[in-house]
């Protein structure tokens, strides 16, 4: 295993040329965070390899992945700890009181610990959980989420991002303009989303504003991700917080058409809609407001960006994304029957985790979480849950990769131990090599069992 200076794809793709390690403008005019330069890249031998060098490559990648898995496990524990504490505060809190000030301090302390783990999780000088072993990116008009092993570095002008279909939230609209007379005639509104539901008793003496405020509060208490308001014509509007086709809910108004067109009949919402568009003129699939490049795209494979509804030109151009590909690349077999393997690890820094989520409080990442209102506490809990699921997925990926490359290393050792053309066993060099391989085999087996 050798540690060398960075080996970049080409001069025009160097991140310094792209400005990725200095500044890139954000859509709102603010400057993006500085991306750290690489602290030394690991070089894995490639070409026609001897079995010993292939084994060294596999040993290196297994050790590297084990280091990353250890750090990710510690991050997972901290996020679960935050989830439990925030959830307990929400369950024990009173609506007529402010959330405890200690909650903000507690979460900030834990996020600092997460970022310290991200900073320290390195292998021979190379960051594993800070984006330096994956894809670095910043966007104008869009927000970079992450890339994959097949994502290519962009040219200095970036990749264009076009939006052809605007995303939409699921919604229901009442049949009449809302006023106190209609409220006086209604007794109950029912709304359900998944396994959560609310039967809301209408108070005949309240104003429209009081009705909307009380309905919104009870929806939140019932864990329904729905917001209420009025259309331009004054009709009741119920809308899901999240964008996309996967979101749906149902409901009715019992005696009047203030929600359902037919009183007393359960009606489904108008389904949400996913974004449609291209990145670098390559197709993407939409998940709410996030576009993800298809796996077989030549340059944008697995690249994810989020569009928050900014300006587009007449061709649908919504922004640009600037990328530098830093994935781990190595040869994992001596026969060269397979192309070099490539693994890309995302960043788990708190300023990047959860960037694809939508919440009422408008968080853009874990760093944005606030706890001054119970709405913010609820949204923070949803954010923590989503990031926890993401971390669990990546823990599974790392465990799968570790097992795969341990298995390849064991197979390589067994192939090197058996020479069908030489049954003498007299050569001292062969004996020493066999002894070394036996020791490596023992270490690998112990590592697998551990």
C-alpha positions as CSV (number, residue, x, y, z in Angstrom):
1,X,0.0,0.0,0.0
2,X,1.4,3.4,-1.0
3,X,0.3,6.9,0.1
4,X,1.0,9.4,-2.6
5,X,0.0,12.9,-3.7
6,X,-3.4,13.3,-5.4
7,X,-3.8,11.7,-8.8
8,X,-6.5,13.7,-10.6
9,X,-8.5,12.8,-13.7
10,X,-7.3,15.7,-15.8
11,X,-6.3,19.3,-15.5
12,X,-9.7,20.7,-16.6
13,X,-11.4,18.5,-14.0
14,X,-9.2,19.6,-11.1
15,X,-11.3,20.8,-8.2
16,X,-9.1,23.9,-7.8
17,X,-10.0,24.8,-11.4
18,X,-13.7,24.4,-10.5
19,X,-13.4,26.6,-7.4
20,X,-14.8,23.8,-5.3
21,X,-12.3,24.2,-2.6
22,X,-12.7,28.0,-2.5
23,X,-16.2,29.4,-2.9
24,X,-19.2,28.8,-5.1
25,X,-22.2,31.1,-5.1
26,X,-25.6,29.9,-3.7
27,X,-28.9,30.9,-5.3
28,X,-29.6,33.4,-2.5
29,X,-26.3,35.1,-3.0
30,X,-24.7,33.6,0.1
31,X,-21.4,31.8,-0.2
32,X,-21.3,28.1,0.2
33,X,-19.0,26.4,2.8
34,X,-15.4,25.8,1.9
35,X,-14.6,22.3,0.8
36,X,-11.5,20.9,2.3
37,X,-8.7,19.9,-0.1
38,X,-7.6,16.2,-0.1
39,X,-5.1,15.3,2.7
40,X,-3.4,12.6,0.6
41,X,-4.9,9.9,-1.6
42,X,-4.4,6.2,-1.3
43,X,-3.0,4.7,-4.4
44,X,-3.9,1.1,-5.2
45,X,-1.8,-0.8,-7.7
46,X,-3.5,-1.5,-11.0
47,X,-2.6,-3.3,-14.2
48,X,-1.5,-6.9,-14.5
49,X,-1.0,-7.7,-10.8
50,X,0.7,-10.4,-8.9
51,X,-1.5,-12.3,-6.4
52,X,0.5,-10.7,-3.5
53,X,-0.3,-7.1,-4.8
54,X,-4.0,-8.0,-5.4
55,X,-4.1,-9.3,-1.8
56,X,-2.5,-6.0,-0.6
57,X,-5.2,-4.0,-2.4
58,X,-8.0,-6.1,-0.9
59,X,-6.4,-5.9,2.6
60,X,-6.2,-2.1,2.3
61,X,-9.8,-1.7,1.2
62,X,-11.1,-4.0,3.9
63,X,-9.2,-2.1,6.6
64,X,-10.4,1.2,5.2
65,X,-14.0,0.1,5.1
66,X,-13.8,-1.3,8.6
67,X,-12.5,2.1,9.8
68,X,-15.4,3.9,8.0
69,X,-18.0,1.4,9.5
70,X,-16.6,2.0,13.0
71,X,-17.1,5.8,12.6
72,X,-20.5,5.4,11.1
73,X,-21.6,3.2,14.0
74,X,-20.6,5.9,16.5
75,X,-22.5,8.5,14.5
76,X,-25.5,6.2,14.5
77,X,-25.4,5.9,18.3
78,X,-25.3,9.7,18.7
79,X,-28.3,10.2,16.3
80,X,-30.3,7.6,18.1
81,X,-29.5,9.3,21.4
82,X,-30.7,12.6,20.0
83,X,-33.9,11.0,18.7
84,X,-34.7,9.6,22.1
85,X,-34.1,12.8,23.9
86,X,-36.0,15.0,21.5
87,X,-38.9,12.5,21.4
88,X,-39.0,12.5,25.2
89,X,-39.1,16.3,25.3
90,X,-42.0,16.3,22.9
91,X,-44.0,13.6,24.8
92,X,-43.5,15.4,28.1
93,X,-43.9,19.0,26.9
94,X,-46.9,21.2,27.4
95,X,-48.4,23.2,24.6
96,X,-48.8,26.3,26.8
97,X,-45.0,26.2,27.6
98,X,-41.9,26.8,25.6
99,X,-39.6,23.8,24.9
100,X,-36.7,23.6,27.4
101,X,-33.7,25.7,26.6
102,X,-31.5,22.8,27.5
103,X,-32.7,20.9,24.4
104,X,-30.9,23.2,22.0
105,X,-27.6,23.0,24.0
106,X,-27.9,19.2,24.2
107,X,-28.4,18.7,20.4
108,X,-25.7,21.2,19.5
109,X,-23.3,19.3,21.7
110,X,-24.2,16.0,20.0
111,X,-23.9,17.5,16.5
112,X,-20.4,18.8,17.4
113,X,-19.5,15.2,18.5
114,X,-20.9,13.9,15.1
115,X,-18.7,16.4,13.2
116,X,-15.7,15.5,15.3
117,X,-16.1,11.8,14.4
118,X,-16.5,12.8,10.7
119,X,-13.2,14.9,11.0
120,X,-11.3,12.1,12.8
121,X,-12.4,9.2,10.6
122,X,-9.4,9.0,8.3
123,X,-7.3,6.3,6.8
124,X,-3.7,7.2,6.1
125,X,-4.6,10.8,5.9
126,X,-7.7,10.3,3.7
127,X,-11.1,11.4,5.0
128,X,-13.7,8.6,4.9
129,X,-16.9,10.3,6.1
130,X,-16.3,13.9,5.1
131,X,-16.9,13.6,1.3
132,X,-13.2,13.2,0.4
133,X,-13.7,9.6,-0.6
134,X,-16.8,10.3,-2.7
135,X,-18.1,13.2,-4.7
136,X,-17.8,16.8,-3.7
137,X,-20.3,19.2,-5.2
138,X,-21.9,22.6,-5.0
139,X,-24.8,24.0,-7.0
140,X,-26.3,27.3,-8.1
141,X,-30.1,27.2,-8.3
142,X,-30.0,23.6,-7.0
143,X,-28.6,21.9,-3.9
144,X,-26.1,19.1,-4.1
145,X,-27.1,15.9,-2.2
146,X,-24.5,13.3,-3.2
147,X,-23.0,11.4,-6.1
148,X,-22.1,7.8,-6.7
149,X,-19.1,5.8,-8.0
150,X,-20.2,6.4,-11.6
151,X,-20.6,10.2,-11.3
152,X,-18.1,12.1,-13.4
153,X,-16.3,15.3,-12.5
154,X,-17.9,18.3,-14.2
155,X,-16.1,20.8,-16.5
156,X,-15.4,24.2,-15.0
157,X,-18.7,25.5,-16.2
158,X,-20.6,22.8,-14.4
159,X,-23.4,20.5,-15.5
160,X,-26.7,22.3,-16.5
161,X,-29.8,21.2,-14.6
162,X,-33.1,21.6,-16.4
163,X,-36.6,21.2,-14.7
164,X,-39.3,20.1,-17.1
165,X,-42.1,19.3,-14.7
166,X,-42.5,21.2,-11.4
167,X,-43.1,19.1,-8.3
168,X,-46.4,19.4,-6.4
169,X,-47.7,18.5,-2.9
170,X,-50.8,16.3,-2.4
171,X,-53.8,18.5,-1.6
172,X,-57.6,18.7,-1.0
173,X,-59.7,21.8,-1.7
174,X,-63.2,22.4,-0.2
175,X,-66.2,23.0,-2.3
176,X,-67.4,26.3,-0.9
177,X,-65.9,29.6,0.3
178,X,-65.4,29.2,4.1
179,X,-67.2,31.6,6.5
180,X,-68.8,31.4,9.9
181,X,-72.2,30.4,8.6
182,X,-70.7,27.2,7.0
183,X,-68.7,26.6,10.2
184,X,-71.8,26.9,12.3
185,X,-73.5,24.2,10.1
186,X,-70.6,21.7,10.4
187,X,-69.8,19.5,13.4
188,X,-66.8,17.3,12.4
189,X,-63.9,17.1,10.0
190,X,-62.0,13.8,9.5
191,X,-58.5,13.6,8.1
192,X,-56.2,10.5,7.8
193,X,-52.7,9.9,6.6
194,X,-51.3,6.4,6.8
195,X,-52.0,5.0,10.2
196,X,-52.6,8.5,11.8
197,X,-56.0,10.2,11.8
198,X,-57.9,13.1,13.3
199,X,-61.6,13.6,14.1
200,X,-61.8,17.3,14.6
201,X,-64.9,18.8,16.3
202,X,-65.9,22.2,14.8
203,X,-66.8,24.9,17.3
204,X,-69.8,26.8,15.9
205,X,-68.9,30.0,17.7
206,X,-65.3,30.4,16.4
207,X,-64.1,32.6,13.6
208,X,-62.4,31.2,10.4
209,X,-59.0,32.2,11.7
210,X,-59.6,30.5,15.0
211,X,-60.8,27.4,13.2
212,X,-57.7,27.2,11.0
213,X,-55.3,27.7,13.9
214,X,-57.0,25.1,16.1
215,X,-57.2,22.6,13.2
216,X,-53.5,23.0,12.4
217,X,-52.5,22.5,16.0
218,X,-54.5,19.3,16.4
219,X,-53.2,18.0,13.1
220,X,-49.7,18.4,14.4
221,X,-50.6,16.8,17.8
222,X,-52.0,13.8,15.8
223,X,-48.7,13.5,13.9
224,X,-50.3,14.3,10.5
225,X,-47.9,16.0,8.1
226,X,-50.6,18.3,6.8
227,X,-51.0,22.1,6.7
228,X,-54.3,24.0,6.3
229,X,-55.1,27.4,4.8
230,X,-57.4,29.2,2.4
231,X,-57.3,29.4,-1.4
232,X,-57.6,32.7,-3.3
233,X,-61.3,32.1,-3.4
234,X,-61.5,31.5,0.4
235,X,-62.0,27.7,0.2
236,X,-60.4,25.4,2.7
237,X,-57.1,24.0,1.6
238,X,-55.4,21.0,3.1
239,X,-51.9,20.2,1.8
240,X,-49.2,17.7,2.6
241,X,-45.9,19.1,3.8
242,X,-43.8,16.8,1.5
243,X,-43.7,17.0,-2.2
244,X,-44.1,14.0,-4.5
245,X,-46.3,11.2,-5.8
246,X,-45.8,9.0,-2.8
247,X,-47.7,11.3,-0.5
248,X,-51.4,10.9,0.0
249,X,-54.2,11.4,2.5
250,X,-58.0,11.3,2.7
251,X,-60.8,13.1,4.6
252,X,-64.3,14.5,4.7
253,X,-66.5,17.1,6.3
254,X,-69.5,15.5,7.9
255,X,-72.5,17.8,7.1
256,X,-71.3,20.4,4.7
257,X,-69.0,20.6,1.6
258,X,-66.4,22.8,3.3
259,X,-63.8,19.9,2.7
260,X,-65.4,17.0,0.9
261,X,-67.6,17.8,-2.2
262,X,-70.1,15.2,-0.9
263,X,-70.7,15.7,2.8
264,X,-70.0,12.6,4.9
265,X,-68.2,10.8,2.1
266,X,-64.5,10.0,2.4
267,X,-62.5,11.5,-0.5
268,X,-58.9,11.0,-1.5
269,X,-56.6,14.0,-2.1
270,X,-55.2,15.0,-5.4
271,X,-52.0,13.1,-5.5
272,X,-48.7,14.9,-5.4
273,X,-46.3,15.0,-8.3
274,X,-42.5,14.3,-8.6
275,X,-40.1,16.6,-10.3
276,X,-39.0,15.8,-13.9
277,X,-35.9,17.0,-15.6
278,X,-32.3,16.4,-16.8
279,X,-28.8,16.9,-15.5
280,X,-26.2,17.5,-18.2
281,X,-29.0,16.5,-20.7
282,X,-29.2,13.0,-19.1
283,X,-32.5,11.6,-17.8
284,X,-33.3,11.5,-14.1
285,X,-36.0,10.1,-11.9
286,X,-37.8,12.4,-9.5
287,X,-38.4,11.8,-5.8
288,X,-40.4,14.9,-4.6
289,X,-38.2,17.8,-5.3
290,X,-35.0,15.7,-5.8
291,X,-33.7,14.5,-9.1
292,X,-31.4,11.5,-9.3
293,X,-29.4,10.4,-12.3
294,X,-30.1,6.9,-13.6
295,X,-27.5,4.2,-12.9
296,X,-26.4,3.9,-16.5
297,X,-26.1,7.6,-17.2
298,X,-22.6,8.3,-18.7
299,X,-21.8,11.3,-16.5
300,X,-24.5,11.7,-13.8
301,X,-25.0,8.2,-12.5
302,X,-26.6,8.3,-9.0
303,X,-26.1,12.1,-8.8
304,X,-28.8,13.7,-6.6
305,X,-29.7,17.4,-6.5
306,X,-32.7,19.2,-5.0
307,X,-34.6,22.1,-6.6
308,X,-36.4,24.4,-4.3
309,X,-38.5,26.3,-6.8
310,X,-36.1,29.0,-8.1
311,X,-36.2,30.7,-11.4
312,X,-36.0,28.8,-14.7
313,X,-35.4,30.1,-18.2
314,X,-37.5,29.4,-21.3
315,X,-35.7,26.0,-21.8
316,X,-36.2,25.0,-18.2
317,X,-32.7,25.7,-17.0
318,X,-32.9,26.0,-13.3
319,X,-29.2,26.0,-12.3
320,X,-25.8,24.3,-12.5
321,X,-24.0,21.7,-10.4
322,X,-20.2,21.6,-10.0
323,X,-18.6,18.3,-9.1
324,X,-15.3,16.7,-8.3
325,X,-15.1,12.8,-8.2
326,X,-12.9,11.5,-5.5
327,X,-14.1,7.9,-5.1
328,X,-11.9,5.1,-4.0
329,X,-10.6,3.2,-7.2
330,X,-8.5,0.1,-7.0
331,X,-7.8,-3.2,-8.9
332,X,-9.3,-6.2,-7.0
333,X,-8.2,-9.1,-9.2
334,X,-4.9,-10.0,-10.8
335,X,-6.4,-11.3,-14.1
336,X,-7.9,-7.9,-15.1
337,X,-11.1,-9.7,-16.2
338,X,-13.1,-7.0,-14.3
339,X,-12.6,-3.2,-14.6
340,X,-11.1,-1.4,-11.5
341,X,-13.5,-1.3,-8.6
342,X,-14.8,2.1,-7.4
343,X,-16.5,2.9,-4.1
344,X,-17.9,6.3,-3.2
345,X,-18.7,7.3,0.4
346,X,-21.0,10.3,1.1
347,X,-20.3,13.0,3.7
348,X,-22.1,12.8,7.1
349,X,-21.2,16.2,8.3
350,X,-24.2,17.9,9.9
351,X,-24.3,20.7,7.3
352,X,-24.9,18.1,4.6
353,X,-27.0,15.4,6.2
354,X,-30.7,15.5,5.5
355,X,-30.5,18.1,2.6
356,X,-33.3,16.3,0.6
357,X,-36.0,16.7,3.3
358,X,-38.9,19.2,3.4
359,X,-40.4,20.3,6.7
360,X,-42.7,23.1,7.8
361,X,-39.8,24.8,9.7
362,X,-37.7,25.0,6.5
363,X,-34.6,23.1,7.6
364,X,-32.0,22.5,5.0
365,X,-29.9,20.1,7.0
366,X,-29.2,18.9,10.5
367,X,-27.4,22.1,11.3
368,X,-30.6,24.1,10.8
369,X,-32.6,22.3,13.5
370,X,-34.1,24.7,16.1
371,X,-36.1,24.1,19.3
372,X,-37.8,27.4,20.2
373,X,-41.3,26.1,19.3
374,X,-43.0,22.7,19.5
375,X,-43.4,22.7,15.7
376,X,-39.6,23.0,15.4
377,X,-39.2,20.2,17.9
378,X,-41.5,17.9,15.8
379,X,-39.7,18.8,12.6
380,X,-36.3,18.2,14.2
381,X,-37.5,14.7,15.3
382,X,-38.6,14.0,11.7
383,X,-35.2,15.1,10.4
384,X,-33.3,13.0,12.9
385,X,-35.4,9.9,12.0
386,X,-34.8,10.4,8.3
387,X,-31.0,10.8,8.8
388,X,-31.0,7.8,11.1
389,X,-32.6,5.7,8.3
390,X,-30.0,6.9,5.9
391,X,-27.1,6.0,8.2
392,X,-28.6,2.6,8.7
393,X,-28.7,2.1,4.9
394,X,-25.0,3.0,4.6
395,X,-24.0,0.8,7.5
396,X,-25.6,-2.1,5.6
397,X,-23.7,-1.0,2.4
398,X,-20.4,-1.0,4.3
399,X,-21.0,-4.4,5.9
400,X,-21.8,-5.9,2.5
401,X,-18.6,-4.4,0.9
402,X,-16.5,-5.7,3.8
403,X,-17.8,-9.2,3.5
404,X,-17.4,-9.1,-0.3
405,X,-13.7,-8.0,-0.3
406,X,-12.8,-10.3,2.6
407,X,-14.2,-13.2,0.6
408,X,-12.2,-12.1,-2.5
409,X,-9.1,-11.9,-0.3
410,X,-9.7,-15.4,1.1
411,X,-10.1,-16.7,-2.5
412,X,-6.9,-15.0,-3.6
413,X,-5.0,-16.6,-0.7
414,X,-6.3,-20.0,-1.5
415,X,-5.4,-19.7,-5.2
416,X,-1.9,-18.6,-4.2
417,X,-1.5,-21.5,-1.8
418,X,-2.1,-24.2,-4.4
419,X,0.2,-24.7,-7.4
420,X,-1.0,-27.7,-9.5
421,X,2.2,-27.8,-11.5
422,X,4.6,-28.1,-8.5
423,X,4.1,-30.9,-6.0
424,X,7.7,-31.1,-4.8
425,X,7.4,-28.7,-1.9
426,X,11.2,-28.5,-1.8
427,X,11.7,-24.8,-2.7
428,X,12.5,-22.8,0.5
429,X,11.1,-19.6,-1.2
430,X,7.9,-21.4,-1.9
431,X,7.8,-22.6,1.7
432,X,8.3,-19.0,3.1
433,X,5.6,-17.7,0.7
434,X,3.2,-20.4,1.8
435,X,3.9,-19.6,5.5
436,X,3.3,-15.9,4.8
437,X,0.0,-16.6,3.0
438,X,-1.1,-18.9,5.9
439,X,-0.5,-16.1,8.4
440,X,-2.4,-13.7,6.2
441,X,-5.2,-16.2,5.9
442,X,-5.4,-16.6,9.7
443,X,-5.5,-12.8,10.1
444,X,-8.3,-12.5,7.6
445,X,-10.3,-15.2,9.2
446,X,-9.9,-13.6,12.6
447,X,-11.0,-10.3,11.1
448,X,-14.1,-11.9,9.6
449,X,-15.1,-13.5,12.8
450,X,-14.5,-10.3,14.8
